[in-house]
Amino acid sequence: MRRVNLFILLLVVLIVLSCFIGSVSIPFDRIFEGRYLEILKLRFFRAILAVVAGAGLSVAGVILQSVLRNPLSEPYVLGVSSGAGLGAVIGLLFFSTVFAGLTAFLGGIITIALVCSLARVDSRISSENMIISGILINALFSSILMFFISVSSGTRIHSIIWWLLGNTQVYKGIHVFVVAITVSLALFLSMLFSKELNALSLGEEEAMHLGVNIDRVKKLLLVLAAFITSIIVSMCGIIGFVGLMVPHLTRRMVGPDHRTLILSSFIIGGIFLLLCDVISRTILAPSEIPVGVVTAFLGVPFFIYVLRKSRKAYFK
């Protein structure tokens, strides 16, 4: 519990510091002036959204890695992010921003269903096949996304591409509040399944002996992971590899027990994406790059590293 408290303290400090980091410097003695106060407000909204997005994607990664018992499982690799992104773009282009969250969720659920269907072997889902299926679905949906971008009007292309690459910029506090409440609820639901996740991490046979209804629990947890991812994608676009890196790093720090792993991943995921967001808006200041580019630069080498390791070593 002491570590969790330290993580929370570090997160609070980073949120405060991030509000003062950017292309426009804010003197401490002038923070209550109108111009600087508005900048602080926008940076605070952005910091909170980055924290919530990183936290949610990390929890989704914990769920997927434990349910599938595959260390490479995460929303981006399995194509859930691309499916949710495609759904959100369809909502934006053919309906309105109001429906983007719903269409993103439907896209994420459809993706999970497709990946599970393709990965099914003899009525059982192969976790190895899920990775391959996820890569294929990812490629398919990315192609469809590129098609929609190519036929969109010039005024929309730049905003869609920027959004798809991952962006935590937000102008209304209500949007941050809705996402924060939703992700917090998902965290609560995830922690209710801590016992089942611990059992599933041991293998399906062991979980059955412990009285876990495997099919029911798996379906519920996969839908929950898709729901978390879809909500975040509808707001921030596609931010990859957070759900891969953070669960592994957290597991090494606090151990494999999901009663502490989920909450710790939630906090560390927020810290991680907040740091990535600060890098994205300062490394080329006054210009900035999408935060998804930063996470990809960090995530691809980490993916290769995990790929070279024994899968069993991560679930001892």
C-alpha positions as CSV (number, residue, x, y, z in Angstrom):
1,M,0.0,0.0,0.0
2,R,3.0,2.3,0.7
3,R,4.0,2.0,-3.0
4,V,0.5,2.9,-4.2
5,N,0.6,6.0,-2.0
6,L,4.0,7.0,-3.5
7,F,2.7,6.5,-7.0
8,I,-0.3,8.7,-6.2
9,L,1.9,11.4,-4.8
10,L,4.2,11.3,-7.8
11,L,1.2,11.5,-10.1
12,V,-0.2,14.6,-8.3
13,V,3.2,16.3,-8.5
14,L,3.6,15.5,-12.2
15,I,0.1,16.9,-12.9
16,V,1.0,20.2,-11.2
17,L,4.3,20.4,-13.0
18,S,2.8,19.6,-16.4
19,C,0.5,22.6,-16.1
20,F,3.6,24.9,-16.1
21,I,5.4,23.1,-18.9
22,G,4.8,24.2,-22.5
23,S,5.7,26.6,-25.3
24,V,4.4,29.5,-23.2
25,S,6.1,29.9,-19.8
26,I,3.9,31.0,-16.9
27,P,5.5,33.1,-14.2
28,F,4.3,31.9,-10.7
29,D,3.5,35.5,-9.7
30,R,1.1,36.0,-12.6
31,I,-0.8,32.7,-12.7
32,F,-4.1,34.4,-11.8
33,E,-4.0,36.8,-14.8
34,G,-6.7,36.1,-17.3
35,R,-4.4,34.9,-20.2
36,Y,-2.2,32.7,-18.0
37,L,-5.2,31.3,-16.1
38,E,-6.8,30.2,-19.3
39,I,-3.6,28.5,-20.4
40,L,-3.3,26.8,-17.0
41,K,-6.9,25.5,-17.3
42,L,-6.4,24.0,-20.7
43,R,-3.1,22.4,-19.6
44,F,-4.9,21.0,-16.6
45,F,-7.7,19.5,-18.7
46,R,-5.0,18.0,-21.0
47,A,-3.1,16.6,-18.1
48,I,-6.1,14.9,-16.5
49,L,-7.2,13.4,-19.9
50,A,-3.7,12.0,-20.4
51,V,-3.7,10.5,-17.0
52,V,-7.2,9.0,-17.5
53,A,-6.3,7.6,-20.9
54,G,-3.1,6.1,-19.8
55,A,-4.8,4.6,-16.7
56,G,-7.6,3.1,-18.7
57,L,-5.4,1.6,-21.5
58,S,-3.2,0.1,-18.8
59,V,-6.1,-1.6,-17.1
60,A,-7.3,-2.9,-20.4
61,G,-3.8,-4.3,-21.1
62,V,-3.8,-6.1,-17.7
63,I,-7.2,-7.6,-18.5
64,L,-6.2,-8.8,-21.9
65,Q,-2.8,-10.2,-20.9
66,S,-4.4,-12.2,-18.0
67,V,-7.4,-13.4,-19.8
68,L,-5.4,-14.6,-22.9
69,R,-2.3,-15.5,-20.9
70,N,-0.2,-13.8,-23.6
71,P,2.3,-11.1,-22.7
72,L,1.9,-9.5,-26.1
73,S,-1.8,-8.9,-25.7
74,E,-2.9,-5.2,-25.5
75,P,-5.7,-3.2,-27.2
76,Y,-3.5,-1.9,-30.0
77,V,-1.9,-5.2,-30.9
78,L,-5.2,-7.0,-30.9
79,G,-6.7,-4.4,-33.2
80,V,-9.3,-3.2,-30.7
81,S,-7.9,0.4,-30.9
82,S,-8.1,0.3,-34.7
83,G,-11.6,-1.1,-34.6
84,A,-12.7,1.6,-32.1
85,G,-10.9,4.2,-34.2
86,L,-12.7,3.1,-37.4
87,G,-16.0,3.2,-35.5
88,A,-15.3,6.7,-34.2
89,V,-14.3,8.0,-37.7
90,I,-17.5,6.5,-39.2
91,G,-19.5,8.3,-36.4
92,L,-17.7,11.6,-37.1
93,L,-18.1,11.4,-40.9
94,F,-21.7,10.1,-41.2
95,F,-23.4,11.1,-38.0
96,S,-22.0,13.6,-35.5
97,T,-19.5,13.9,-32.6
98,V,-22.3,12.9,-30.2
99,F,-22.4,9.3,-31.7
100,A,-18.6,8.9,-31.9
101,G,-18.4,7.2,-28.5
102,L,-21.2,4.8,-29.4
103,T,-19.8,3.9,-32.8
104,A,-16.3,3.5,-31.3
105,F,-17.6,1.1,-28.7
106,L,-19.4,-0.9,-31.4
107,G,-16.2,-1.0,-33.5
108,G,-14.2,-2.3,-30.5
109,I,-16.8,-5.0,-29.7
110,I,-17.0,-6.1,-33.4
111,T,-13.2,-6.3,-33.4
112,I,-13.0,-8.5,-30.3
113,A,-15.7,-10.7,-31.8
114,L,-13.8,-11.0,-35.1
115,V,-10.4,-11.7,-33.5
116,C,-11.9,-14.3,-31.2
117,S,-13.7,-16.0,-34.1
118,L,-10.5,-16.1,-36.2
119,A,-8.5,-17.4,-33.3
120,R,-10.8,-20.2,-32.3
121,V,-9.4,-23.7,-32.8
122,D,-11.5,-26.7,-31.8
123,S,-14.0,-24.6,-29.9
124,R,-11.1,-23.0,-27.9
125,I,-9.5,-19.6,-28.4
126,S,-5.8,-19.8,-29.1
127,S,-4.0,-16.8,-27.6
128,E,-1.2,-17.1,-30.2
129,N,-3.7,-17.0,-33.0
130,M,-5.3,-14.0,-31.4
131,I,-2.1,-12.0,-31.8
132,I,-1.9,-13.0,-35.5
133,S,-5.7,-12.3,-36.0
134,G,-5.3,-9.0,-34.3
135,I,-2.5,-7.9,-36.6
136,L,-4.6,-8.9,-39.6
137,I,-7.6,-7.1,-38.4
138,N,-5.4,-4.1,-37.5
139,A,-4.1,-4.0,-41.1
140,L,-7.6,-4.3,-42.5
141,F,-9.2,-1.6,-40.4
142,S,-6.2,0.7,-41.0
143,S,-6.7,0.3,-44.8
144,I,-10.4,1.2,-44.4
145,L,-9.4,4.2,-42.3
146,M,-7.0,5.4,-45.0
147,F,-9.8,5.0,-47.5
148,F,-12.2,7.2,-45.5
149,I,-9.4,9.8,-45.1
150,S,-8.6,9.8,-48.8
151,V,-12.2,10.5,-49.8
152,S,-12.8,13.1,-47.0
153,S,-12.9,16.8,-47.7
154,G,-9.6,18.6,-47.3
155,T,-10.7,20.5,-44.3
156,R,-11.3,17.3,-42.3
157,I,-8.3,15.3,-43.4
158,H,-5.7,17.0,-41.1
159,S,-7.9,16.9,-38.0
160,I,-8.8,13.2,-38.6
161,I,-5.1,12.2,-39.1
162,W,-4.0,14.2,-36.1
163,W,-6.7,12.6,-33.9
164,L,-5.9,9.1,-35.1
165,L,-2.3,9.5,-34.2
166,G,-3.3,10.2,-30.6
167,N,-4.1,13.6,-29.1
168,T,-4.9,14.6,-25.6
169,Q,-5.8,18.2,-26.3
170,V,-9.3,19.0,-25.0
171,Y,-11.1,22.3,-24.5
172,K,-14.1,21.4,-22.4
173,G,-14.0,20.1,-18.9
174,I,-17.2,18.2,-19.2
175,H,-15.5,15.9,-21.8
176,V,-12.7,15.1,-19.4
177,F,-15.2,14.5,-16.6
178,V,-17.3,12.0,-18.6
179,V,-14.2,10.0,-19.6
180,A,-12.8,10.1,-16.1
181,I,-16.1,8.9,-14.5
182,T,-16.4,6.1,-17.1
183,V,-12.8,4.9,-16.8
184,S,-13.1,5.0,-12.9
185,L,-16.2,2.9,-13.1
186,A,-14.4,0.4,-15.4
187,L,-11.5,0.3,-12.8
188,F,-14.0,-0.6,-10.1
189,L,-15.5,-3.4,-12.2
190,S,-12.1,-4.7,-13.1
191,M,-11.1,-4.9,-9.4
192,L,-14.2,-6.9,-8.7
193,F,-12.8,-9.6,-11.0
194,S,-9.4,-9.7,-9.3
195,K,-9.9,-13.2,-8.0
196,E,-11.0,-14.5,-11.4
197,L,-8.1,-12.8,-13.1
198,N,-5.6,-14.4,-10.7
199,A,-7.2,-17.8,-11.4
200,L,-7.1,-17.2,-15.2
201,S,-3.4,-16.2,-15.1
202,L,-2.7,-19.8,-13.8
203,G,-4.4,-21.4,-16.8
204,E,-7.9,-22.4,-17.7
205,E,-7.8,-25.9,-16.1
206,E,-6.6,-24.4,-12.8
207,A,-9.3,-21.7,-13.0
208,M,-12.0,-24.3,-13.6
209,H,-10.8,-26.2,-10.5
210,L,-11.1,-23.0,-8.5
211,G,-14.8,-22.7,-9.6
212,V,-14.4,-20.0,-12.3
213,N,-17.0,-19.9,-15.0
214,I,-14.4,-19.4,-17.7
215,D,-16.5,-18.7,-20.8
216,R,-18.7,-16.2,-18.9
217,V,-15.8,-14.4,-17.2
218,K,-13.8,-14.2,-20.4
219,K,-16.6,-12.7,-22.3
220,L,-17.4,-10.1,-19.6
221,L,-13.7,-9.1,-19.3
222,L,-13.1,-8.9,-23.0
223,V,-16.2,-6.7,-23.4
224,L,-14.9,-4.6,-20.4
225,A,-11.5,-4.2,-22.1
226,A,-13.1,-3.2,-25.4
227,F,-15.4,-0.7,-23.6
228,I,-12.4,1.0,-21.8
229,T,-10.4,1.2,-25.1
230,S,-13.4,2.5,-27.1
231,I,-14.2,5.3,-24.7
232,I,-10.6,6.4,-24.7
233,V,-10.1,6.1,-28.5
234,S,-13.3,8.1,-29.1
235,M,-11.8,11.0,-27.1
236,C,-8.0,10.7,-27.7
237,G,-7.6,8.7,-30.9
238,I,-5.3,5.7,-31.2
239,I,-2.6,5.6,-28.6
240,G,-0.6,2.3,-28.9
241,F,1.5,0.2,-26.6
242,V,0.5,1.8,-23.3
243,G,-1.5,-1.3,-22.5
244,L,1.6,-3.5,-23.3
245,M,4.4,-1.7,-21.5
246,V,2.7,-0.5,-18.3
247,P,1.3,-3.9,-17.1
248,H,4.7,-5.6,-17.5
249,L,6.6,-2.8,-15.7
250,T,4.0,-2.7,-12.9
251,R,4.0,-6.5,-12.6
252,R,7.7,-6.3,-11.9
253,M,7.3,-3.7,-9.2
254,V,4.2,-5.0,-7.3
255,G,3.9,-8.6,-8.4
256,P,1.3,-10.6,-10.2
257,D,-1.6,-10.3,-7.7
258,H,-4.4,-8.5,-9.5
259,R,-5.7,-7.0,-6.2
260,T,-2.7,-4.7,-6.3
261,L,-1.7,-5.0,-10.0
262,I,-4.8,-3.4,-11.4
263,L,-4.8,-0.3,-9.2
264,S,-1.0,0.1,-9.5
265,S,-1.2,-0.2,-13.3
266,F,-4.0,2.4,-13.3
267,I,-1.8,4.9,-11.5
268,I,1.4,4.1,-13.3
269,G,-0.4,4.2,-16.6
270,G,-1.5,7.7,-15.9
271,I,2.0,8.7,-14.9
272,F,3.5,7.1,-18.1
273,L,1.1,8.7,-20.6
274,L,1.3,12.1,-18.8
275,L,5.1,12.0,-19.2
276,C,4.7,11.0,-22.9
277,D,2.3,13.9,-23.4
278,V,4.8,16.4,-21.8
279,I,7.5,15.0,-24.2
280,S,5.2,15.3,-27.2
281,R,4.6,19.0,-26.6
282,T,8.1,20.1,-25.6
283,I,10.6,18.1,-27.6
284,L,9.9,20.2,-30.7
285,A,8.5,23.3,-29.0
286,P,6.8,25.5,-30.0
287,S,5.5,22.8,-32.3
288,E,4.2,19.5,-30.9
289,I,3.9,15.9,-32.1
290,P,1.0,13.5,-31.4
291,V,1.4,11.6,-28.2
292,G,0.8,8.3,-30.1
293,V,4.0,8.9,-31.9
294,V,5.9,9.0,-28.6
295,T,4.3,5.9,-27.3
296,A,5.1,4.1,-30.6
297,F,8.8,5.0,-30.4
298,L,8.9,3.5,-26.9
299,G,6.5,0.6,-27.5
300,V,7.9,-1.0,-30.6
301,P,11.3,-1.8,-29.0
302,F,9.5,-3.0,-25.9
303,F,7.3,-5.3,-28.0
304,I,10.4,-6.8,-29.6
305,Y,11.9,-7.3,-26.1
306,V,8.8,-9.1,-24.8
307,L,8.5,-11.2,-28.0
308,R,12.0,-12.6,-27.3
309,K,11.1,-13.6,-23.7
310,S,9.4,-16.8,-22.6
311,R,5.7,-16.3,-22.2
312,K,5.6,-18.4,-19.0
313,A,8.2,-16.2,-17.3
314,Y,5.7,-13.3,-17.1
315,F,3.0,-15.3,-15.3
316,K,4.9,-17.1,-12.6
